[in-house]
């Protein structure tokens, strides 16, 4: 008898919204979600049908938050390995409760399902929204959210024992708000190519400046100072990123910013991510900084804020008084956009949002 492929080993303790599903049942529930589910459930159904097939790979769309979205092929065996690594790092046990509140169009939502099936978690799913914990009053052992969801869920975070945050950098302002939480909270580093996170940074109860890699992952830097990832259990090739980092130990690094997002303004190199971290102490709305063409400087630093300009009358003065910003890091102009354009996985689509102000 042929050995069952690893991704077909559905843990006997796995449940989805309170019901247990075997491998055979998943085909039926997947088909039902595709045909009869709400719009957000269709992508879940598609993924479950893909997962139970004998095909050893599947296609996943990248988020498109920093470039053009593209489809990449991942091995299901690598996704199983990623789930096991997460389970080991966070000591997740069979029957632990977990919440899926991310869209299954992206790798983060898909991997919550994989972790539940592989580790035997009791997984509930809710419609993805900015306030996922408002949809019930249950307690959860494990959940994954993007920063906006965390910001909107501060009053309810005590209902989650361990929370991981991904999809975008966690601003310093949010880090400070999370310092009073009773939840173990971690910022994650990863991408679709690494099947979500390969490193985590503790935010609470102790806020650490560095990411620590998961077991069986090694990191180095290339000639640009960008992170190179060697994670053979989730990728067949070494991954050369555009993320500039400072290695603080063999298994630790501090993230500095994106190599391809550096703004050259009048010969001064500006890191948007560093500037945004400082500005997050002053701005409660979603925002980002960017460089736009300028005849004198080459590129001019601007600040783009989601919301109404009437809410931020004193902001220009407050920014100039921010001690963590050099004079070159002070935006030359501030623009307000009523609602940011988002990618399918609810990240800010910076390029399309910038087009709204041009």
Backbone torsions as a table, in degrees:
resi	resn	phi	psi	omega
1	UNK	NA	134.0	179.6
2	UNK	-71.2	141.9	179.3
3	UNK	-70.1	138.1	-180.0
4	UNK	-67.2	135.1	177.8
5	UNK	-61.2	149.6	-172.9
6	UNK	-56.5	-36.1	-176.6
7	UNK	-74.3	-9.9	177.0
8	UNK	-92.8	-0.7	177.9
9	UNK	-85.2	80.1	179.5
10	UNK	-76.3	124.2	-176.4
11	UNK	-61.6	136.4	-177.7
12	UNK	-64.1	-18.3	179.2
13	UNK	-91.1	-4.3	-178.2
14	UNK	-63.6	130.0	170.4
15	UNK	-133.7	153.3	177.9
16	UNK	-128.0	115.3	-174.6
17	UNK	50.1	43.1	173.0
18	UNK	89.3	-8.3	-178.0
19	UNK	-112.5	137.9	177.3
20	UNK	-84.7	139.2	178.1
21	UNK	-129.8	128.8	172.7
22	UNK	-82.6	177.9	177.9
23	UNK	-57.9	-43.6	-179.4
24	UNK	-65.7	-38.0	179.8
25	UNK	-65.1	-31.4	-175.3
26	UNK	-64.0	-32.0	176.4
27	UNK	-62.1	-42.8	-178.3
28	UNK	-68.1	-46.2	-179.3
29	UNK	-67.6	-35.5	177.6
30	UNK	-63.0	-44.8	179.2
31	UNK	-63.3	-40.7	-179.8
32	UNK	-63.7	-41.8	-180.0
33	UNK	-65.6	-38.8	179.8
34	UNK	-65.7	-42.3	-174.1
35	UNK	-83.9	-34.2	-170.9
36	UNK	-124.8	-5.6	-174.4
37	UNK	-77.3	168.3	171.6
38	UNK	-65.8	168.0	-174.8
39	UNK	-57.6	-38.2	-178.4
40	UNK	-74.1	-20.2	179.9
41	UNK	-81.8	-19.5	-178.0
42	UNK	-62.2	-43.4	179.3
43	UNK	-66.0	-31.6	174.7
44	UNK	-64.3	-46.4	179.9
45	UNK	-62.1	-43.2	178.0
46	UNK	-58.7	-43.4	-178.6
47	UNK	-66.3	-43.5	-179.6
48	UNK	-61.9	-40.7	177.3
49	UNK	-63.8	-39.0	178.0
50	UNK	-66.6	-40.1	-175.6
51	UNK	-66.7	-40.0	-175.7
52	UNK	-80.4	-7.7	178.2
53	UNK	-70.5	165.6	179.7
54	UNK	-79.6	-11.0	-179.6
55	UNK	-62.8	133.3	-173.0
56	UNK	-84.7	-7.4	-179.8
57	UNK	-129.8	165.5	172.1
58	UNK	-148.5	158.7	-179.8
59	UNK	-96.2	136.6	179.1
60	UNK	-129.7	139.1	179.8
61	UNK	-88.4	132.9	173.7
62	UNK	-71.6	162.5	-170.8
63	UNK	-70.5	-34.6	-177.8
64	UNK	80.1	15.1	-178.6
65	UNK	-73.8	-25.9	-179.9
66	UNK	-119.4	2.5	-179.6
67	UNK	-171.6	-167.8	-179.1
68	UNK	-73.8	128.9	177.9
69	UNK	-59.2	143.9	178.4
70	UNK	-144.0	159.2	178.0
71	UNK	-96.4	134.3	176.3
72	UNK	-126.6	155.6	-178.7
73	UNK	-100.3	128.7	179.2
74	UNK	-118.9	148.2	175.0
75	UNK	-84.9	133.7	178.0
76	UNK	-61.8	-35.3	178.1
77	UNK	-60.5	-38.3	177.4
78	UNK	-66.9	-35.2	178.3
79	UNK	-67.2	-37.8	174.8
80	UNK	-62.5	-44.5	179.2
81	UNK	-61.6	-39.3	178.1
82	UNK	-62.7	-43.7	179.1
83	UNK	-62.0	-41.8	179.2
84	UNK	-64.2	-39.7	179.3
85	UNK	-64.7	-41.9	177.6
86	UNK	-64.1	-42.9	178.8
87	UNK	-61.0	-41.3	-180.0
88	UNK	-67.8	-43.5	-176.0
89	UNK	-65.5	-43.1	-176.2
90	UNK	-97.8	7.9	178.1
91	UNK	52.2	52.6	176.3
92	UNK	-83.8	134.1	-175.4
93	UNK	-117.5	156.5	175.0
94	UNK	-53.4	141.3	-179.7
95	UNK	77.6	-1.8	171.7
96	UNK	-62.5	140.9	179.8
97	UNK	-83.2	146.0	-179.2
98	UNK	-145.9	155.2	-178.2
99	UNK	-120.8	128.4	172.5
100	UNK	-103.7	111.3	-179.4
101	UNK	-129.8	16.4	178.0
102	UNK	-108.7	149.5	179.9
103	UNK	-66.0	141.2	-179.5
104	UNK	-85.6	12.3	171.6
105	UNK	-74.1	-23.2	-178.1
106	UNK	-112.5	172.1	-175.3
107	UNK	-65.1	-32.9	-176.5
108	UNK	-64.4	-43.8	178.2
109	UNK	-68.3	-42.8	178.4
110	UNK	-58.8	-42.2	-176.1
111	UNK	-70.6	-25.2	173.8
112	UNK	-64.1	-39.2	176.2
113	UNK	-65.3	-44.0	-179.5
114	UNK	-62.2	-44.7	179.4
115	UNK	-58.6	-42.0	-179.2
116	UNK	-64.8	-44.2	-178.3
117	UNK	-68.3	-37.9	-176.9
118	UNK	-78.9	-40.0	-173.8
119	UNK	-94.9	-10.1	-179.1
120	UNK	78.8	35.7	180.0
121	UNK	-79.5	154.1	171.8
122	UNK	-93.0	96.7	-171.0
123	UNK	-98.4	128.2	168.5
124	UNK	-104.5	143.6	172.4
125	UNK	-121.4	145.0	176.5
126	UNK	-129.9	162.4	178.7
127	UNK	-63.4	128.6	179.5
128	UNK	-57.9	130.1	178.6
129	UNK	-156.9	175.2	179.1
130	UNK	-77.0	-13.0	-179.4
131	UNK	-127.4	65.9	-173.2
132	UNK	-64.2	-30.4	-176.8
133	UNK	-80.4	-3.5	178.5
134	UNK	-83.5	-6.7	-173.0
135	UNK	-88.3	-10.6	171.6
136	UNK	-159.9	-179.2	-178.0
137	UNK	-117.8	22.0	-174.1
138	UNK	-80.7	160.3	174.5
139	UNK	-95.6	143.1	-179.6
140	UNK	-131.2	141.9	177.6
141	UNK	-80.7	-26.7	-174.0
142	UNK	-152.4	138.8	177.1
143	UNK	-154.2	156.8	175.3
144	UNK	-126.5	134.6	-179.5
145	UNK	-141.0	164.8	169.3
146	UNK	-93.2	161.5	-175.0
147	UNK	-54.5	-38.6	-179.3
148	UNK	-61.1	-41.8	178.8
149	UNK	-63.6	-39.7	178.8
150	UNK	-64.4	-45.1	179.9
151	UNK	-56.7	-39.7	-176.9
152	UNK	-84.7	-4.5	-175.1
153	UNK	-117.7	15.0	-173.0
154	UNK	-55.1	-38.0	-177.1
155	UNK	-71.6	-18.8	-175.2
156	UNK	-111.1	2.3	-173.9
157	UNK	-63.6	-21.6	-179.9
158	UNK	-62.9	-14.7	179.2
159	UNK	-82.2	-3.2	178.8
160	UNK	-116.8	125.6	-178.7
161	UNK	-74.6	-48.6	179.6
162	UNK	-129.9	126.9	-176.9
163	UNK	-124.8	130.7	171.6
164	UNK	-111.0	142.1	-177.4
165	UNK	-119.9	130.7	179.7
166	UNK	-147.6	-174.1	177.2
167	UNK	91.8	-25.8	179.8
168	UNK	-165.8	155.0	177.7
169	UNK	-60.2	146.9	177.4
170	UNK	-90.9	117.2	-177.4
171	UNK	-67.5	155.7	-178.0
172	UNK	-62.0	-35.0	178.5
173	UNK	-60.8	-41.8	178.9
174	UNK	-70.8	-38.7	177.7
175	UNK	-55.8	-43.6	-178.8
176	UNK	-66.1	-37.0	178.4
177	UNK	-67.6	-30.4	-177.6
178	UNK	-79.7	-9.4	-178.0
179	UNK	-64.4	-19.2	-179.3
180	UNK	-98.2	-1.5	-176.8
181	UNK	-72.4	153.3	176.9
182	UNK	-91.7	5.7	-175.3
183	UNK	-97.0	143.9	170.2
184	UNK	-79.0	118.7	-170.8
185	UNK	-124.6	134.7	-178.3
186	UNK	-133.8	135.6	167.9
187	UNK	-85.6	141.5	-177.4
188	UNK	-112.8	153.0	174.5
189	UNK	-122.4	129.1	177.8
190	UNK	174.1	-173.3	-177.6
191	UNK	-159.4	174.3	179.7
192	UNK	-58.4	-40.7	-177.6
193	UNK	-62.5	-26.7	178.4
194	UNK	-100.7	12.4	179.4
195	UNK	55.5	63.6	-174.2
196	UNK	66.1	-142.3	-163.6
197	UNK	-75.9	141.4	170.0
198	UNK	-119.1	-0.8	178.8
199	UNK	-153.7	151.4	179.4
200	UNK	-134.6	151.9	178.0
201	UNK	-125.3	122.4	-179.2
202	UNK	-70.1	130.7	177.2
203	UNK	-106.9	-39.5	-177.6
204	UNK	-147.1	135.7	12.5
205	UNK	-80.9	-13.6	178.1
206	UNK	-117.7	124.7	179.1
207	UNK	-86.0	114.1	-178.5
208	UNK	-106.9	148.5	-177.9
209	UNK	-82.4	-13.7	-171.1
210	UNK	-116.8	155.3	171.0
211	UNK	-89.5	143.1	175.6
212	UNK	-114.4	128.9	-175.4
213	UNK	-75.5	153.7	177.3
214	UNK	-74.3	165.7	177.8
215	UNK	-56.4	147.9	177.6
216	UNK	67.4	23.5	175.6
217	UNK	-124.3	132.3	173.1
218	UNK	-123.2	149.8	-176.6
219	UNK	-130.9	152.6	176.1
220	UNK	-151.8	-176.3	177.1
221	UNK	-127.2	155.0	176.4
222	UNK	-96.5	-170.4	-175.7
223	UNK	-64.7	-20.7	178.9
224	UNK	-85.5	-10.8	-173.4
225	UNK	88.5	15.8	-179.0
226	UNK	-94.0	150.6	-175.1
227	UNK	-69.0	134.8	173.0
228	UNK	-118.2	127.3	-173.6
229	UNK	-111.9	128.8	174.3
230	UNK	-117.3	102.8	-176.7
231	UNK	-133.6	77.3	-171.0
232	UNK	-61.6	-20.2	-179.1
233	UNK	-81.8	-13.1	178.4
234	UNK	-125.7	-5.6	179.0
235	UNK	-151.9	135.5	-179.4
236	UNK	-77.7	-14.6	-178.0
237	UNK	-126.3	155.1	172.6
238	UNK	-67.5	139.7	-177.3
239	UNK	-107.2	117.7	176.8
240	UNK	-95.9	116.2	-175.7
241	UNK	-96.7	174.9	171.4
242	UNK	-105.6	20.8	179.7
243	UNK	-95.4	116.8	178.1
244	UNK	-79.2	131.3	-175.0
245	UNK	-137.4	164.9	170.0
246	UNK	-117.1	117.9	178.4
247	UNK	-77.4	123.4	-179.2
248	UNK	-104.3	-14.7	176.1
249	UNK	-164.9	175.9	-179.2
250	UNK	-59.4	-30.9	-176.1
251	UNK	-120.3	20.3	-177.9
252	UNK	-136.8	147.3	175.6
253	UNK	-152.8	151.9	173.8
254	UNK	-104.1	126.6	-179.5
255	UNK	-82.0	126.9	-176.8
256	UNK	-100.8	-35.8	-178.3
257	UNK	153.5	179.5	-178.3
258	UNK	-87.8	131.1	177.4
259	UNK	-60.6	-38.6	-176.9
260	UNK	-85.4	3.5	176.6
261	UNK	-110.6	1.6	177.5
262	UNK	-58.1	132.9	178.8
263	UNK	-103.9	121.1	176.5
264	UNK	-95.1	104.4	-176.9
265	UNK	-116.9	104.6	-179.3
266	UNK	63.4	30.5	179.9
267	UNK	88.3	-5.2	178.2
268	UNK	-97.0	127.7	178.4
269	UNK	-86.9	123.4	-178.3
270	UNK	-114.8	133.7	176.6
271	UNK	-97.5	109.4	179.4
272	UNK	-54.7	-40.0	-176.4
273	UNK	-63.3	-38.4	178.3
274	UNK	-66.6	-42.7	-179.9
275	UNK	-65.1	-42.9	-179.3
276	UNK	-63.4	-35.9	178.9
277	UNK	-62.0	-41.8	178.8
278	UNK	-70.0	-40.3	-178.7
279	UNK	-68.8	-23.5	-177.8
280	UNK	-64.9	-17.5	176.5
281	UNK	-75.3	-16.8	-176.3
282	UNK	-108.8	-24.4	-170.8
283	UNK	-116.9	123.8	-178.8
284	UNK	-90.7	-22.9	179.5
285	UNK	-79.4	169.9	173.1
286	UNK	-70.4	144.4	-178.6
287	UNK	-159.8	168.5	169.3
288	UNK	-157.9	161.2	174.1
289	UNK	-110.7	155.1	-177.9
290	UNK	-154.0	167.1	174.8
291	UNK	-109.4	130.1	176.3
292	UNK	-118.6	151.3	-176.5
293	UNK	-54.9	139.4	179.9
294	UNK	-144.6	133.0	-175.3
295	UNK	-62.5	-35.8	-176.2
296	UNK	-86.1	-46.9	-172.6
297	UNK	-93.5	-12.1	-172.0
298	UNK	89.5	-59.6	171.9
299	UNK	-138.5	138.1	-178.8
300	UNK	-107.5	132.2	179.4
301	UNK	-75.6	127.3	177.2
302	UNK	-128.4	159.9	177.1
303	UNK	-116.2	130.5	179.9
304	UNK	-118.9	122.7	-175.2
305	UNK	-119.9	139.3	176.3
306	UNK	-84.8	122.4	178.8
307	UNK	134.4	-160.0	-174.3
308	UNK	-102.4	133.1	-178.2
309	UNK	-63.3	-23.1	-178.8
310	UNK	-67.2	-17.8	-178.0
311	UNK	-81.9	-9.4	-169.8
312	UNK	-130.2	44.3	-174.7
313	UNK	-61.0	-36.3	-175.6
314	UNK	-92.9	2.4	-172.3
315	UNK	-61.9	-46.2	-179.2
316	UNK	-54.1	-42.1	179.7
317	UNK	-67.5	-42.6	-179.7
318	UNK	-62.2	-38.0	179.7
319	UNK	-65.9	-43.2	179.7
320	UNK	-63.9	-27.1	-179.2
321	UNK	-89.4	-3.6	-179.5
322	UNK	-70.4	113.6	-173.4
323	UNK	-66.9	-24.0	-176.9
324	UNK	-78.4	-6.8	-179.4
325	UNK	-106.8	131.8	171.4
326	UNK	-76.3	169.1	-178.6
327	UNK	-63.1	-26.5	179.4
328	UNK	-76.3	-20.8	-176.8
329	UNK	-92.7	3.4	176.3
330	UNK	-84.7	120.8	-179.3
331	UNK	-56.5	139.0	-179.5
332	UNK	-79.6	-17.0	178.8
333	UNK	-155.2	152.3	178.1
334	UNK	-121.4	129.6	177.7
335	UNK	-119.5	146.0	177.4
336	UNK	-116.7	132.6	177.6
337	UNK	-121.7	126.7	-174.6
338	UNK	-55.1	-48.4	178.7
339	UNK	-140.3	125.1	179.0
340	UNK	-67.4	147.8	170.6
341	UNK	-76.0	137.2	-178.4
342	UNK	-118.5	154.6	172.2
343	UNK	-77.8	170.4	178.7
344	UNK	-59.3	-21.6	179.0
345	UNK	-99.9	19.8	173.2
346	UNK	67.2	25.0	168.4
347	UNK	-89.3	160.8	177.4
348	UNK	-71.2	126.8	173.2
349	UNK	-89.5	94.9	-172.4
350	UNK	-64.3	-42.4	-176.6
351	UNK	-62.8	-47.3	-179.0
352	UNK	-70.6	-32.9	176.9
353	UNK	-67.3	-39.8	177.2
354	UNK	-61.2	-34.1	179.1
355	UNK	-63.1	-23.8	179.6
356	UNK	-71.0	-23.0	-177.6
357	UNK	-102.2	-10.3	-174.8
358	UNK	-79.7	NA	NA
